[in-house]
Amino acid sequence: RARAAEAPSGIDVSELDGLTLTQVVENIETAHHAYLRESLPVLGQLVGRVAEVHGDTDVRLIKVRELVQKMSADLDNHMQHEEDALFQIARDLDSGGIVRQTPCGNQIGGPIACMENEHEQARRELAELRLLTNDFMTPSHACNTYRRMLVELERFAKDMAVHMCKEDEVLFPRAIKAQEAL
């Protein structure tokens, strides 16, 4: 039960201090996977509507729609992969029992390497989203839907940063350490 306090990213993950691997996984599922499953369809509708209405005068909004659609599909796959492999192995390691076979085997390193690559891709896409939206700045001509889209995009970006930090800085190192201790 390592102390998380503040990750090198500057994001405070101290809420994970003293939690078991299983509890860290449950925190990520409850706080972040549930949020994404609820918010991504709404976000998709918002960016679609804004691109449809304003995309002819601002091509960046078409790119925002395409990027959010891509990220949404990627995140659906990413979360399923985490839940089917990484989280199952982490729970098994935490219970001290036998690590069951997953689609990725029974070693934690494989799923973690895959997740780290996907996190890097997500960081690049979030940076592109910030660039396309001028750091989620609301233009003076923005309608209410456009304004809501930017608020929700910023919320999404912030949640993703915390979500990835919890995994990269807390879950992954603890899971590797737990497997090495076997």
C-alpha positions in Angstrom: 0.0 0.0 0.0 2.2 2.7 -1.3 1.6 6.4 -0.7 0.4 8.2 -3.8 0.1 11.8 -2.5 1.0 13.8 -5.6 2.1 12.2 -8.8 5.0 13.7 -10.9 2.3 15.1 -13.2 1.2 17.5 -10.4 -2.2 15.8 -10.2 -3.2 15.0 -6.6 -4.0 11.3 -6.3 -3.8 11.2 -2.5 -7.3 9.8 -2.3 -5.6 6.5 -3.3 -3.2 6.5 -0.4 -3.6 3.4 1.7 -6.0 1.7 -0.8 -5.5 -1.9 -1.9 -5.1 -2.7 -5.6 -8.7 -3.8 -5.7 -9.8 -0.5 -4.1 -7.7 1.5 -6.6 -9.4 -0.4 -9.5 -12.8 0.2 -8.0 -12.1 3.9 -7.7 -11.1 4.1 -11.4 -14.1 2.1 -12.5 -16.5 4.1 -10.3 -15.0 7.6 -10.8 -13.8 7.4 -14.4 -15.1 4.5 -16.4 -18.7 5.2 -15.2 -18.2 8.9 -16.1 -16.9 8.1 -19.6 -19.7 5.6 -20.3 -22.3 8.2 -19.3 -20.6 11.3 -20.8 -19.2 10.1 -24.2 -22.6 9.6 -25.9 -23.7 13.1 -24.7 -20.4 14.6 -25.8 -20.8 12.9 -29.2 -24.2 14.4 -29.6 -22.9 17.9 -28.6 -19.9 17.9 -30.9 -22.1 16.5 -33.7 -24.7 19.2 -33.4 -22.1 22.0 -33.1 -20.2 20.7 -36.1 -23.4 20.5 -38.1 -24.5 24.0 -37.2 -21.2 25.9 -37.1 -18.8 23.6 -39.1 -19.3 25.5 -42.4 -17.8 28.6 -40.9 -15.2 26.9 -38.7 -13.7 23.7 -40.1 -12.0 23.0 -36.7 -15.4 22.0 -35.4 -15.5 19.2 -38.0 -12.1 18.0 -36.8 -13.3 18.2 -33.1 -16.3 16.0 -34.0 -14.0 13.5 -35.8 -11.5 13.4 -33.0 -14.2 12.9 -30.3 -15.7 10.1 -32.3 -12.3 8.4 -32.6 -11.5 8.9 -29.0 -14.9 7.6 -27.9 -14.4 4.4 -29.9 -10.9 4.0 -28.7 -11.9 4.5 -25.1 -14.7 2.0 -25.3 -12.1 -0.6 -26.4 -9.5 0.6 -23.9 -11.9 0.4 -20.9 -13.1 -3.1 -21.9 -9.5 -4.2 -22.3 -8.7 -2.8 -18.8 -11.6 -4.5 -17.2 -11.1 -7.9 -18.9 -7.4 -8.1 -18.4 -5.6 -5.5 -16.4 -8.1 -5.1 -13.6 -8.8 -8.8 -13.3 -5.1 -9.5 -12.9 -4.7 -6.6 -10.4 -7.6 -8.0 -8.3 -6.1 -11.5 -8.4 -2.7 -10.1 -7.3 -4.4 -8.3 -4.5 -6.2 -11.4 -3.3 -2.9 -13.2 -3.1 -4.4 -16.1 -5.0 -3.7 -17.5 -8.4 -3.6 -15.0 -11.3 -6.2 -16.3 -13.7 -5.6 -16.3 -17.5 -7.0 -13.3 -19.3 -7.1 -12.5 -23.0 -3.6 -11.0 -22.4 -2.2 -13.8 -20.4 -1.6 -13.8 -16.7 1.3 -11.3 -16.4 0.5 -7.7 -15.6 3.3 -6.3 -17.8 1.5 -7.0 -21.1 -1.7 -5.1 -20.4 0.2 -2.3 -18.7 2.5 -1.8 -21.8 -0.6 -1.7 -24.0 -2.4 0.8 -21.7 0.7 3.0 -21.5 0.8 3.2 -25.3 -2.9 4.0 -25.4 -2.4 6.7 -22.7 0.3 8.4 -24.8 -2.1 8.4 -27.8 -4.9 9.8 -25.7 -2.5 12.6 -24.4 -1.7 13.5 -28.0 -5.4 13.6 -28.9 -6.3 15.7 -25.8 -3.6 18.2 -26.8 -5.0 18.3 -30.3 -8.5 18.9 -28.8 -7.1 21.8 -26.7 -5.5 23.3 -29.8 -8.6 22.9 -31.9 -10.8 24.6 -29.3 -8.3 27.3 -28.3 -8.0 25.6 -24.9 -11.8 25.3 -24.6 -12.2 29.1 -24.9 -15.8 30.1 -25.7 -16.0 32.4 -28.8 -18.3 35.4 -28.4 -20.7 34.1 -31.1 -21.1 30.7 -29.5 -24.7 29.5 -28.9 -25.7 27.6 -25.7 -25.0 24.2 -27.3 -21.6 25.4 -28.4 -20.9 26.7 -24.9 -22.0 23.5 -23.3 -19.9 21.4 -25.7 -16.8 23.4 -24.6 -17.6 23.0 -20.9 -18.1 19.2 -21.4 -14.9 18.9 -23.5 -12.9 20.6 -20.8 -14.5 18.4 -18.1 -13.7 15.3 -20.3 -10.0 16.4 -20.7 -9.6 17.0 -17.0 -11.2 13.7 -16.1 -8.9 11.9 -18.6 -5.8 13.5 -17.1 -6.7 12.4 -13.6 -7.8 8.9 -14.8 -4.6 8.3 -16.6 -2.5 9.6 -13.7 -4.2 7.2 -11.3 -3.3 4.4 -13.6 0.2 5.5 -14.7 1.4 6.7 -11.3 -0.4 4.5 -8.8 -2.1 1.4 -10.3 0.6 0.3 -12.7 3.6 0.6 -10.4 1.7 -1.1 -7.5 0.5 -4.0 -9.7 4.0 -4.6 -11.1 5.4 -4.6 -7.6 2.7 -7.0 -6.4 3.5 -9.4 -9.3 7.2 -9.2 -8.6 6.6 -10.1 -5.0 5.0 -13.5 -6.0 
